[in-house]
């Protein structure tokens, strides 16, 4: 599910609520991925358990920019606004998978932290 495009930034998803006028930016950083993982989320499980894990991935995608959005609210977007998992617009799940994978590249390529390391290792 999580496919990463090398050396290409994955743009966040932006949801616009027509009723409230509210915009939601969905994307992941290290903290939001750690939050998901600490709750047992495994990205590969989205393909194996779509009825459960699709809702979880969608909820965790709000974490980076909208910490106060409840799981109930994100489930309601899928169920009521889109009519369930089958109604999720084409490309949304693929993009969420790519966004979830993006922070893993920052562990080694220095994109997230431009400062030189303050601790070095000598073998």
C-alpha positions in Angstrom: 0.0 0.0 0.0 2.6 2.6 1.0 4.6 3.4 -2.1 7.2 6.1 -1.8 8.3 8.2 -4.7 12.0 8.9 -4.4 13.2 12.5 -4.3 9.7 13.8 -5.0 7.6 15.6 -2.4 4.2 14.1 -1.8 1.7 16.9 -1.5 -0.9 16.7 1.3 -4.5 16.0 0.7 -6.8 18.9 1.5 -10.5 18.2 2.3 -13.0 21.0 2.0 -16.2 20.7 4.0 -18.8 22.5 1.9 -21.3 22.8 4.8 -18.9 24.4 7.3 -16.3 25.9 4.9 -13.6 24.2 7.0 -10.5 22.9 5.2 -8.6 19.9 6.6 -5.0 19.2 5.6 -4.1 15.5 5.7 -0.5 14.5 5.9 2.0 12.7 8.2 5.2 13.6 9.9 7.4 11.6 12.3 5.3 12.4 15.3 2.0 11.4 13.6 3.5 8.1 12.4 4.8 7.3 15.8 1.4 8.1 17.3 -0.2 5.6 14.8 2.4 3.0 15.4 2.2 3.3 19.2 -1.5 2.3 18.8 -0.6 -0.8 16.8 -1.2 0.6 13.4 0.7 -1.2 10.6 0.3 0.3 7.1 0.4 -3.0 5.3 -2.7 -4.0 7.3 -4.8 -1.6 5.3 -4.8 -4.1 2.4 -5.4 -7.1 4.7 -8.1 -5.5 6.9 -9.6 -2.7 4.8 -12.8 -2.4 6.8 -10.9 -1.5 10.0 -7.6 -0.1 8.9 -8.9 2.3 6.3 -10.7 4.2 9.0 -7.6 4.2 11.2 -5.3 5.5 8.4 -7.8 8.3 7.6 -8.0 9.3 11.3 -4.3 9.3 11.8 -3.8 11.5 8.7 -5.6 14.3 10.6 -3.1 14.1 13.5 -0.4 16.4 12.1 -2.5 19.4 11.5 -5.8 18.7 13.3 -5.2 17.0 16.6 -8.6 17.9 18.0 -10.6 16.2 15.2 -12.2 13.1 16.8 -12.2 9.6 15.4 -16.0 9.9 15.4 -15.7 12.9 13.0 -13.3 11.2 10.6 -15.5 8.1 10.6 -18.5 10.2 9.8 -16.7 11.8 6.8 -16.2 8.3 5.4 -19.6 6.9 6.3 -21.9 9.8 5.8 -20.2 12.2 3.4 -18.7 9.5 1.2 -21.2 6.7 1.8 -18.7 4.3 3.2 -15.3 2.9 2.1 -16.5 2.2 -1.4 -17.3 5.9 -1.8 -13.9 7.2 -0.9 -12.7 9.2 -4.0 -10.2 7.6 -6.3 -6.6 8.2 -5.3 -7.3 9.1 -1.7 -6.1 5.9 -0.1 -3.0 5.7 -2.4 -2.1 9.2 -1.6 -2.5 8.6 2.2 -0.2 5.6 1.9 2.4 7.7 0.1 2.0 10.5 2.8 2.4 7.9 5.5 5.6 6.6 4.0 7.1 10.1 3.4 8.5 10.7 6.9 10.5 7.5 6.7 12.8 9.2 4.2 13.6 11.9 6.7 15.3 9.3 8.9 18.3 9.2 6.6 18.2 12.0 4.0 18.1 15.0 6.4 15.0 16.6 4.9 13.3 17.2 8.2 16.3 18.3 10.2 18.9 20.5 8.5 21.2 20.8 11.5 24.4 18.8 11.7 24.4 16.0 14.3 25.5 17.0 17.8 26.4 13.4 18.7 28.7 11.3 16.5 29.8 7.7 16.7 33.2 6.3 16.4 33.8 2.5 16.0 
